[in-house]
Amino acid sequence: MRKEHQGWTMFKVWLFSPRLAVWGEGMVESLIFGLIALGMWRAVLE
């Protein structure tokens, strides 16, 4: 729950700070890429 709240605060800061928005976008992209890679690895291991 606390982690979610922290994420929400980060999201609000992200909305109001263009410089942070660029950094946040990179983080989201790398997270999505990581999840896709993880899914591919799981498919390979199965």
mmJSON file of the N, C-alpha and C atoms, coordinates in Angstrom:
{"data_MODEL":{"atom_site":{
"group_PDB":["ATOM","ATOM","ATOM","ATOM","ATOM","ATOM","ATOM","ATOM","ATOM","ATOM","ATOM","ATOM","ATOM","ATOM","ATOM","ATOM","ATOM","ATOM","ATOM","ATOM","ATOM","ATOM","ATOM","ATOM","ATOM","ATOM","ATOM","ATOM","ATOM","ATOM","ATOM","ATOM","ATOM","ATOM","ATOM","ATOM","ATOM","ATOM","ATOM","ATOM","ATOM","ATOM","ATOM","ATOM","ATOM","ATOM","ATOM","ATOM","ATOM","ATOM","ATOM","ATOM","ATOM","ATOM","ATOM","ATOM","ATOM","ATOM","ATOM","ATOM","ATOM","ATOM","ATOM","ATOM","ATOM","ATOM","ATOM","ATOM","ATOM","ATOM","ATOM","ATOM","ATOM","ATOM","ATOM","ATOM","ATOM","ATOM","ATOM","ATOM","ATOM","ATOM","ATOM","ATOM","ATOM","ATOM","ATOM","ATOM","ATOM","ATOM","ATOM","ATOM","ATOM","ATOM","ATOM","ATOM","ATOM","ATOM","ATOM","ATOM","ATOM","ATOM","ATOM","ATOM","ATOM","ATOM","ATOM","ATOM","ATOM","ATOM","ATOM","ATOM","ATOM","ATOM","ATOM","ATOM","ATOM","ATOM","ATOM","ATOM","ATOM","ATOM","ATOM","ATOM","ATOM","ATOM","ATOM","ATOM","ATOM","ATOM","ATOM","ATOM","ATOM","ATOM","ATOM","ATOM","ATOM","ATOM"],
"id":[1,2,3,4,5,6,7,8,9,10,11,12,13,14,15,16,17,18,19,20,21,22,23,24,25,26,27,28,29,30,31,32,33,34,35,36,37,38,39,40,41,42,43,44,45,46,47,48,49,50,51,52,53,54,55,56,57,58,59,60,61,62,63,64,65,66,67,68,69,70,71,72,73,74,75,76,77,78,79,80,81,82,83,84,85,86,87,88,89,90,91,92,93,94,95,96,97,98,99,100,101,102,103,104,105,106,107,108,109,110,111,112,113,114,115,116,117,118,119,120,121,122,123,124,125,126,127,128,129,130,131,132,133,134,135,136,137,138],
"type_symbol":["N","C","C","N","C","C","N","C","C","N","C","C","N","C","C","N","C","C","N","C","C","N","C","C","N","C","C","N","C","C","N","C","C","N","C","C","N","C","C","N","C","C","N","C","C","N","C","C","N","C","C","N","C","C","N","C","C","N","C","C","N","C","C","N","C","C","N","C","C","N","C","C","N","C","C","N","C","C","N","C","C","N","C","C","N","C","C","N","C","C","N","C","C","N","C","C","N","C","C","N","C","C","N","C","C","N","C","C","N","C","C","N","C","C","N","C","C","N","C","C","N","C","C","N","C","C","N","C","C","N","C","C","N","C","C","N","C","C"],
"label_atom_id":["N","CA","C","N","CA","C","N","CA","C","N","CA","C","N","CA","C","N","CA","C","N","CA","C","N","CA","C","N","CA","C","N","CA","C","N","CA","C","N","CA","C","N","CA","C","N","CA","C","N","CA","C","N","CA","C","N","CA","C","N","CA","C","N","CA","C","N","CA","C","N","CA","C","N","CA","C","N","CA","C","N","CA","C","N","CA","C","N","CA","C","N","CA","C","N","CA","C","N","CA","C","N","CA","C","N","CA","C","N","CA","C","N","CA","C","N","CA","C","N","CA","C","N","CA","C","N","CA","C","N","CA","C","N","CA","C","N","CA","C","N","CA","C","N","CA","C","N","CA","C","N","CA","C","N","CA","C","N","CA","C"],
"label_alt_id":[null,null,null,null,null,null,null,null,null,null,null,null,null,null,null,null,null,null,null,null,null,null,null,null,null,null,null,null,null,null,null,null,null,null,null,null,null,null,null,null,null,null,null,null,null,null,null,null,null,null,null,null,null,null,null,null,null,null,null,null,null,null,null,null,null,null,null,null,null,null,null,null,null,null,null,null,null,null,null,null,null,null,null,null,null,null,null,null,null,null,null,null,null,null,null,null,null,null,null,null,null,null,null,null,null,null,null,null,null,null,null,null,null,null,null,null,null,null,null,null,null,null,null,null,null,null,null,null,null,null,null,null,null,null,null,null,null,null],
"label_comp_id":["MET","MET","MET","ARG","ARG","ARG","LYS","LYS","LYS","GLU","GLU","GLU","HIS","HIS","HIS","GLN","GLN","GLN","GLY","GLY","GLY","TRP","TRP","TRP","THR","THR","THR","MET","MET","MET","PHE","PHE","PHE","LYS","LYS","LYS","VAL","VAL","VAL","TRP","TRP","TRP","LEU","LEU","LEU","PHE","PHE","PHE","SER","SER","SER","PRO","PRO","PRO","ARG","ARG","ARG","LEU","LEU","LEU","ALA","ALA","ALA","VAL","VAL","VAL","TRP","TRP","TRP","GLY","GLY","GLY","GLU","GLU","GLU","GLY","GLY","GLY","MET","MET","MET","VAL","VAL","VAL","GLU","GLU","GLU","SER","SER","SER","LEU","LEU","LEU","ILE","ILE","ILE","PHE","PHE","PHE","GLY","GLY","GLY","LEU","LEU","LEU","ILE","ILE","ILE","ALA","ALA","ALA","LEU","LEU","LEU","GLY","GLY","GLY","MET","MET","MET","TRP","TRP","TRP","ARG","ARG","ARG","ALA","ALA","ALA","VAL","VAL","VAL","LEU","LEU","LEU","GLU","GLU","GLU"],
"label_asym_id":["A","A","A","A","A","A","A","A","A","A","A","A","A","A","A","A","A","A","A","A","A","A","A","A","A","A","A","A","A","A","A","A","A","A","A","A","A","A","A","A","A","A","A","A","A","A","A","A","A","A","A","A","A","A","A","A","A","A","A","A","A","A","A","A","A","A","A","A","A","A","A","A","A","A","A","A","A","A","A","A","A","A","A","A","A","A","A","A","A","A","A","A","A","A","A","A","A","A","A","A","A","A","A","A","A","A","A","A","A","A","A","A","A","A","A","A","A","A","A","A","A","A","A","A","A","A","A","A","A","A","A","A","A","A","A","A","A","A"],
"label_entity_id":["1","1","1","1","1","1","1","1","1","1","1","1","1","1","1","1","1","1","1","1","1","1","1","1","1","1","1","1","1","1","1","1","1","1","1","1","1","1","1","1","1","1","1","1","1","1","1","1","1","1","1","1","1","1","1","1","1","1","1","1","1","1","1","1","1","1","1","1","1","1","1","1","1","1","1","1","1","1","1","1","1","1","1","1","1","1","1","1","1","1","1","1","1","1","1","1","1","1","1","1","1","1","1","1","1","1","1","1","1","1","1","1","1","1","1","1","1","1","1","1","1","1","1","1","1","1","1","1","1","1","1","1","1","1","1","1","1","1"],
"label_seq_id":[1,1,1,2,2,2,3,3,3,4,4,4,5,5,5,6,6,6,7,7,7,8,8,8,9,9,9,10,10,10,11,11,11,12,12,12,13,13,13,14,14,14,15,15,15,16,16,16,17,17,17,18,18,18,19,19,19,20,20,20,21,21,21,22,22,22,23,23,23,24,24,24,25,25,25,26,26,26,27,27,27,28,28,28,29,29,29,30,30,30,31,31,31,32,32,32,33,33,33,34,34,34,35,35,35,36,36,36,37,37,37,38,38,38,39,39,39,40,40,40,41,41,41,42,42,42,43,43,43,44,44,44,45,45,45,46,46,46],
"pdbx_PDB_ins_code":[null,null,null,null,null,null,null,null,null,null,null,null,null,null,null,null,null,null,null,null,null,null,null,null,null,null,null,null,null,null,null,null,null,null,null,null,null,null,null,null,null,null,null,null,null,null,null,null,null,null,null,null,null,null,null,null,null,null,null,null,null,null,null,null,null,null,null,null,null,null,null,null,null,null,null,null,null,null,null,null,null,null,null,null,null,null,null,null,null,null,null,null,null,null,null,null,null,null,null,null,null,null,null,null,null,null,null,null,null,null,null,null,null,null,null,null,null,null,null,null,null,null,null,null,null,null,null,null,null,null,null,null,null,null,null,null,null,null],
"Cartn_x":[0.848,0.0,0.883,1.904,2.788,3.529,3.889,4.587,3.684,2.412,1.449,1.325,1.271,1.152,2.378,3.544,4.787,4.743,4.231,4.118,3.168,2.08,1.104,1.721,2.507,3.192,4.158,4.901,5.84,5.1,3.926,3.132,2.696,2.285,1.852,3.019,4.187,5.385,5.722,5.597,5.904,5.025,3.758,2.83,3.24,3.839,4.15,5.59,6.423,7.822,8.221,8.37,8.725,10.029,11.017,12.31,12.148,11.351,11.082,10.25,9.401,8.537,9.375,10.437,11.316,11.967,12.446,13.085,12.076,10.86,9.802,9.411,9.364,9.021,10.042,11.317,12.385,12.231,11.846,11.659,10.512,9.399,8.23,8.579,9.305,9.697,10.584,11.566,12.468,11.722,10.724,9.922,9.116,8.472,7.679,8.586,9.759,10.718,11.164,11.405,11.811,10.735,9.473,8.362,8.224,8.41,8.333,9.462,10.675,11.831,11.606,11.055,10.764,9.742,8.706,7.687,8.267,9.186,9.834,10.684,11.421,12.269,11.425,10.287,9.406,8.878,8.551,8.056,9.152,10.388,11.523,11.784,11.73,12.006,10.919,9.701,8.61,8.714],
"Cartn_y":[-1.202,0.0,1.252,1.229,2.386,2.605,1.506,1.601,2.23,1.86,2.438,3.941,4.348,5.769,6.522,5.917,6.526,6.679,5.646,5.692,6.797,6.986,8.021,9.401,9.583,10.859,11.123,10.081,10.211,10.601,9.995,10.285,11.742,12.27,13.67,14.604,14.269,15.08,15.026,13.824,13.588,14.447,14.614,15.417,16.884,17.35,18.78,19.127,18.131,18.404,17.786,18.612,18.118,17.329,17.792,17.109,15.712,15.628,14.332,13.458,14.084,13.337,12.534,13.145,12.456,11.259,11.477,10.404,9.303,9.715,8.759,7.928,8.572,7.853,6.771,7.113,6.132,4.959,5.251,4.206,3.285,3.89,3.1,2.209,2.779,2.012,0.837,1.08,0.006,-1.046,-0.614,-1.555,-2.463,-1.86,-2.632,-3.599,-3.097,-3.939,-5.104,-4.814,-5.847,-6.911,-6.469,-7.416,-8.302,-7.709,-8.477,-9.502,-9.061,-9.96,-11.101,-10.775,-11.79,-12.795,-12.286,-13.158,-14.082,-13.554,-14.361,-15.451,-15.081,-16.049,-17.162,-16.799,-17.802,-18.75,-18.202,-19.027,-19.989,-19.497,-20.329,-21.434,-21.08,-22.055,-23.12,-22.773,-23.751,-24.606],
"Cartn_z":[0.0,0.0,0.0,0.821,0.916,-0.414,-1.043,-2.317,-3.37,-3.354,-4.3,-4.082,-2.808,-2.484,-2.984,-2.806,-3.273,-4.793,-5.46,-6.911,-7.364,-6.62,-6.937,-6.782,-5.71,-5.486,-6.63,-7.032,-8.141,-9.414,-9.616,-10.806,-10.822,-9.663,-9.582,-9.859,-9.307,-9.557,-11.045,-11.616,-13.023,-13.924,-13.546,-14.338,-14.373,-13.269,-13.173,-13.525,-13.798,-14.109,-15.449,-16.484,-17.824,-17.831,-17.067,-17.045,-16.448,-15.365,-14.734,-15.66,-16.471,-17.379,-18.373,-18.884,-19.835,-19.152,-17.914,-17.148,-16.838,-16.476,-16.157,-17.365,-18.533,-19.759,-20.044,-19.865,-20.068,-19.118,-17.865,-16.868,-17.263,-17.711,-18.109,-19.3,-20.263,-21.444,-21.068,-20.195,-19.787,-18.98,-18.194,-17.405,-18.329,-19.349,-20.31,-21.07,-21.487,-22.203,-21.325,-20.041,-19.09,-18.93,-18.858,-18.706,-19.94,-21.124,-22.37,-22.414,-22.046,-22.032,-21.049,-19.88,-18.862,-19.387,-20.058,-20.625,-21.685,-22.511,-23.539,-22.898,-21.837,-21.141,-20.537,-19.958,-19.349,-20.421,-21.588,-22.692,-23.16,-23.204,-23.636,-22.616,-21.325,-20.266,-20.179,-20.541,-20.521,-21.775],
"occupancy":[1.0,1.0,1.0,1.0,1.0,1.0,1.0,1.0,1.0,1.0,1.0,1.0,1.0,1.0,1.0,1.0,1.0,1.0,1.0,1.0,1.0,1.0,1.0,1.0,1.0,1.0,1.0,1.0,1.0,1.0,1.0,1.0,1.0,1.0,1.0,1.0,1.0,1.0,1.0,1.0,1.0,1.0,1.0,1.0,1.0,1.0,1.0,1.0,1.0,1.0,1.0,1.0,1.0,1.0,1.0,1.0,1.0,1.0,1.0,1.0,1.0,1.0,1.0,1.0,1.0,1.0,1.0,1.0,1.0,1.0,1.0,1.0,1.0,1.0,1.0,1.0,1.0,1.0,1.0,1.0,1.0,1.0,1.0,1.0,1.0,1.0,1.0,1.0,1.0,1.0,1.0,1.0,1.0,1.0,1.0,1.0,1.0,1.0,1.0,1.0,1.0,1.0,1.0,1.0,1.0,1.0,1.0,1.0,1.0,1.0,1.0,1.0,1.0,1.0,1.0,1.0,1.0,1.0,1.0,1.0,1.0,1.0,1.0,1.0,1.0,1.0,1.0,1.0,1.0,1.0,1.0,1.0,1.0,1.0,1.0,1.0,1.0,1.0],
"B_iso_or_equiv":[0.0,0.0,0.0,0.0,0.0,0.0,0.0,0.0,0.0,0.0,0.0,0.0,0.0,0.0,0.0,0.0,0.0,0.0,0.0,0.0,0.0,0.0,0.0,0.0,0.0,0.0,0.0,0.0,0.0,0.0,0.0,0.0,0.0,0.0,0.0,0.0,0.0,0.0,0.0,0.0,0.0,0.0,0.0,0.0,0.0,0.0,0.0,0.0,0.0,0.0,0.0,0.0,0.0,0.0,0.0,0.0,0.0,0.0,0.0,0.0,0.0,0.0,0.0,0.0,0.0,0.0,0.0,0.0,0.0,0.0,0.0,0.0,0.0,0.0,0.0,0.0,0.0,0.0,0.0,0.0,0.0,0.0,0.0,0.0,0.0,0.0,0.0,0.0,0.0,0.0,0.0,0.0,0.0,0.0,0.0,0.0,0.0,0.0,0.0,0.0,0.0,0.0,0.0,0.0,0.0,0.0,0.0,0.0,0.0,0.0,0.0,0.0,0.0,0.0,0.0,0.0,0.0,0.0,0.0,0.0,0.0,0.0,0.0,0.0,0.0,0.0,0.0,0.0,0.0,0.0,0.0,0.0,0.0,0.0,0.0,0.0,0.0,0.0],
"pdbx_formal_charge":[null,null,null,null,null,null,null,null,null,null,null,null,null,null,null,null,null,null,null,null,null,null,null,null,null,null,null,null,null,null,null,null,null,null,null,null,null,null,null,null,null,null,null,null,null,null,null,null,null,null,null,null,null,null,null,null,null,null,null,null,null,null,null,null,null,null,null,null,null,null,null,null,null,null,null,null,null,null,null,null,null,null,null,null,null,null,null,null,null,null,null,null,null,null,null,null,null,null,null,null,null,null,null,null,null,null,null,null,null,null,null,null,null,null,null,null,null,null,null,null,null,null,null,null,null,null,null,null,null,null,null,null,null,null,null,null,null,null],
"auth_seq_id":[1,1,1,2,2,2,3,3,3,4,4,4,5,5,5,6,6,6,7,7,7,8,8,8,9,9,9,10,10,10,11,11,11,12,12,12,13,13,13,14,14,14,15,15,15,16,16,16,17,17,17,18,18,18,19,19,19,20,20,20,21,21,21,22,22,22,23,23,23,24,24,24,25,25,25,26,26,26,27,27,27,28,28,28,29,29,29,30,30,30,31,31,31,32,32,32,33,33,33,34,34,34,35,35,35,36,36,36,37,37,37,38,38,38,39,39,39,40,40,40,41,41,41,42,42,42,43,43,43,44,44,44,45,45,45,46,46,46],
"auth_comp_id":["MET","MET","MET","ARG","ARG","ARG","LYS","LYS","LYS","GLU","GLU","GLU","HIS","HIS","HIS","GLN","GLN","GLN","GLY","GLY","GLY","TRP","TRP","TRP","THR","THR","THR","MET","MET","MET","PHE","PHE","PHE","LYS","LYS","LYS","VAL","VAL","VAL","TRP","TRP","TRP","LEU","LEU","LEU","PHE","PHE","PHE","SER","SER","SER","PRO","PRO","PRO","ARG","ARG","ARG","LEU","LEU","LEU","ALA","ALA","ALA","VAL","VAL","VAL","TRP","TRP","TRP","GLY","GLY","GLY","GLU","GLU","GLU","GLY","GLY","GLY","MET","MET","MET","VAL","VAL","VAL","GLU","GLU","GLU","SER","SER","SER","LEU","LEU","LEU","ILE","ILE","ILE","PHE","PHE","PHE","GLY","GLY","GLY","LEU","LEU","LEU","ILE","ILE","ILE","ALA","ALA","ALA","LEU","LEU","LEU","GLY","GLY","GLY","MET","MET","MET","TRP","TRP","TRP","ARG","ARG","ARG","ALA","ALA","ALA","VAL","VAL","VAL","LEU","LEU","LEU","GLU","GLU","GLU"],
"auth_asym_id":["A","A","A","A","A","A","A","A","A","A","A","A","A","A","A","A","A","A","A","A","A","A","A","A","A","A","A","A","A","A","A","A","A","A","A","A","A","A","A","A","A","A","A","A","A","A","A","A","A","A","A","A","A","A","A","A","A","A","A","A","A","A","A","A","A","A","A","A","A","A","A","A","A","A","A","A","A","A","A","A","A","A","A","A","A","A","A","A","A","A","A","A","A","A","A","A","A","A","A","A","A","A","A","A","A","A","A","A","A","A","A","A","A","A","A","A","A","A","A","A","A","A","A","A","A","A","A","A","A","A","A","A","A","A","A","A","A","A"],
"auth_atom_id":["N","CA","C","N","CA","C","N","CA","C","N","CA","C","N","CA","C","N","CA","C","N","CA","C","N","CA","C","N","CA","C","N","CA","C","N","CA","C","N","CA","C","N","CA","C","N","CA","C","N","CA","C","N","CA","C","N","CA","C","N","CA","C","N","CA","C","N","CA","C","N","CA","C","N","CA","C","N","CA","C","N","CA","C","N","CA","C","N","CA","C","N","CA","C","N","CA","C","N","CA","C","N","CA","C","N","CA","C","N","CA","C","N","CA","C","N","CA","C","N","CA","C","N","CA","C","N","CA","C","N","CA","C","N","CA","C","N","CA","C","N","CA","C","N","CA","C","N","CA","C","N","CA","C","N","CA","C","N","CA","C"],
"pdbx_PDB_model_num":[1,1,1,1,1,1,1,1,1,1,1,1,1,1,1,1,1,1,1,1,1,1,1,1,1,1,1,1,1,1,1,1,1,1,1,1,1,1,1,1,1,1,1,1,1,1,1,1,1,1,1,1,1,1,1,1,1,1,1,1,1,1,1,1,1,1,1,1,1,1,1,1,1,1,1,1,1,1,1,1,1,1,1,1,1,1,1,1,1,1,1,1,1,1,1,1,1,1,1,1,1,1,1,1,1,1,1,1,1,1,1,1,1,1,1,1,1,1,1,1,1,1,1,1,1,1,1,1,1,1,1,1,1,1,1,1,1,1]
}}}
